[in-house]
Amino acid sequence: MNTPQRHVSDETPSRISMERDASSNEPAIVHKEYTRKPSFPSYQVVKLPEMRHWDWDYLIWGKVRRLVFNLQKRIYKAAKACKYRKARSLMYLLQHSFYASLLGVRTVTTENKGKRTPGVDRVKANTPKRKKALVMDVLDTIQKGWDKYEAKPAKRIYIPKANGKQRPLGIPTIKDRAMQAVTKLAMEPFYEAKFEAASYGFRPGMGCKDAIDKITMVLLKKQKWILDADIKGFFDNYVG
């Protein structure tokens, strides 16, 4: 549904802003066009089949993050209250949303350190056009169903360790990384509500310093034994 159009001039570059109700099943982009001299913006709502008209360079990422985070908060609260059916429905909604795909693709193509490293298919998403195509590919794959999706093999490389040895590292394709990022956005708030308070590994907003502070506080009250364990080559030597 289009809102009434208002008169504007035509010189300032166009921008894209996005608005969407987090509970809606039909995500939409709102195109906001500015023109010569200050004027009133013209809004046009574009539904999912027409999303080819949006531009990566003019996305307002603050709004994208806020929309995703608002839905993540609802998932966290539902899981915390043991309303698992509601939490799963919200997870499904977030995973299939346009904004989760946007944020997932941005994470692996713009923010991560390995953004320029291709997988076995040697495909990179280093231009706005390729990033946009990757978003649409991820959306299309998710909407077709996970039973039809099959990840490609990871490229194995070796990186040097401080002790002179080499650490094996598997690099998925850029699409598989984007799919993982979108899935992480949906699953992370659910399991964050279930993790132990003393768990600090690979959790958002937590790290080694938090673990050290916790250990220090415990030892100041009473001396205890500390067990430091390292599972050597678990994923390389594990036999299922």
N, C-alpha and C positions, 0 to 999 in steps of 0.2 A: 504494500500500500504506500503510495507516494504522498508526501505532505505537500501543501501548497507551495508553488514556486514563487520566489521573490526576485525582483529585478536586481541585476548586478552588472558591473562593467567587466572588462575582459583583459586584464594584463598580468595580475599576480599569478604565479604558478599554482596549479591545482594541488590540493592535499587530500589525504584520505583520513577520515576519522571513523571509529567503529563504535557502535552501540549495540548492546544485546542484553536481553534478560537472561540471566544464568539458567533459568528453568525452562527456557524455550527450546523446542526441538528443531527450530529452523533458524540457524545462525544467519546473520546478515551483516553486510558491510555498509556503512553509510558514507557515500562519497560527498565530500564537502568542497565545493569549488569557490575560489575567490577570484575576483577580477580587478580591473584597474581601479585604484583608489579604494578606500574603505567602503564597504558596502555590506549588504545582508547576504549571508551564505545561502546556497541552494542545496538542499538535501535530497538524495535519492537512495532509497533502500534497495540493495541488490541481494537477491536470494542465492542459495548455494549453486544452482545450475549456471548462474551468471557471474560467478566469481572470477572469471578470466579477465575481467576489466580492472581488477585492483592492481596496485603498483607497490612492489616491495619497498622502494626507497621512501615512500611517504606514509608508511604505517606508523601509527602512534603506539610505540611499544609499552609505554606506561599503562595505557588502557588495556592492552592485551594481557599484560602481567596481572593487572588488578582483577580482570574478569576470571582468569584462571585461578588466581589465589582465592577469590571469593568462593568458588566452587570447591576448592581444596579444603577450605575451612569447614564447609558444610559436610564434606566427607569425614573429616576428622571428628567433628562433633557427633555425627551419627555413629561412628565406630566407637567412640568413647562412651556413648550411651547404650552400646550393645544393640543398636538398631541396624543390624547387618543387612537386612533386605533394602532398606533405604540407602545405606552406604554403597551397596553394589549398584543400585540404580544410578546414583550420582556418579560413581566411577565410570559406568558405561556412558553416561551423558558427557562427561569430561573427555574420555578417550575418543569419542566420536565427534567432538566439537572442532570447529575450524580453528579456534584460537589455541587449543592445545597443539594442533599440528603446526601452526605458525611458530609457537614458542619452542617446540621440540626441534624444528628445523633450524631456527636461529641459534639454539644451544650448540648444535653439532657443526654448524657451518660458519658461525661468527664468534662464539664465545670460547669454545673448547680449544685447548692447545693443539690438538691433532686435527684441526679443521682443514688443513691443506693436505692431509695424508689420505690417499685413496685406498680402497680395498682391492680385492682380487679383480674386480671389474674395471679398475683404473679410472673410475668416474669421480669427478670432483664437482662440488657446487660452490664455485668461487665467484659467481657473478649474480646480480639480482635476478636475471632471467632464469638462471639455473636453479636458484633457490626457490623461486616461484614455482617452477616446474616440479621441484621436489615436494613442495607442500601439496600440490594437487595430486601427485603420485601417491603420497602417504595417505591422503584423504580417501582416494579412490580404493586403495588397498584395504584400508580399515573398513570401509563401507561394504565392500564385497564379502568380507568375512575372514576371520583369522584362519579358518580351516583351509582356505585357498592360498594362504601366504606361506612361503617357504624361504627362510633366510639362506643366503649364500654362504659358502665356507669363508672362514676368517683367514686373512693373510698372516702367516707366521713370520715374525722377525725377531731378532735378538738384540737386546740393548745391554750395554756394559753395566756391571754392578760395582760398588765401591771396593769390594774385595777382589776384584779382577775377574770374577766369573761373569757369565752372561745370563740375563733373565729373558725367558721366552715371552713374547707378547703377541696376542692375536688381535688383528685389526679388522673389524667387520667393514662391509661396504657402507658408503655414506647413507644409503637408504635404510639399511638395517640399523644403523646408529640412530637415525631419526625415529624409526619405529620404537626402538628401545627408550628413547627420550620421552616420547609421547606416553608410552606405557608407564614409565616411571612417574610422570606427573599425576597419573590417575591412582597408582598403587601406593605411592609414598605416604600420603596423608592417612590412609587406612592403617598401614602398619606402624606408623609413628605413634598412633594411639595405643598400640599393643606392646611396643618395645618396653623393656625394663628401663628404669630411670638411670641405672648405672651402666647402660650400654652406650658407648661413644664412637664405635667404629662405623665409618661411612654413613653418617647421619647428618642431615642438614643443620647447620649452626653448631655442630659439635666437632671436637677434634682432640688431639693429644693433650693440649694444654688443659682442657676440661677434665680429662682423666687424671692428669698429674695433680690438679687442684683437689680433686675428690680423694685421691690416695693420701695426699698430705693431711687433709682434714681428718681422715679416719685414723691415721697413724699418730696424730697429735693426741687423740683421745686414749688410744690403747695400741700397744705394739702387736703386730700380727705378722703371720707368714705371707710372703708375696711369691706367687708362682708366675714365672715368665716362660711361656711355652711358644715354640715356633714349629709349625707343621711344615716340614721340609718337602717342597715339590708336591704338595697334596694333589693338585689338579693334573700334574704330569704323570704321577705314579699311581693314582687312584684306579682301582679295578672294581667296577660295579658288579 
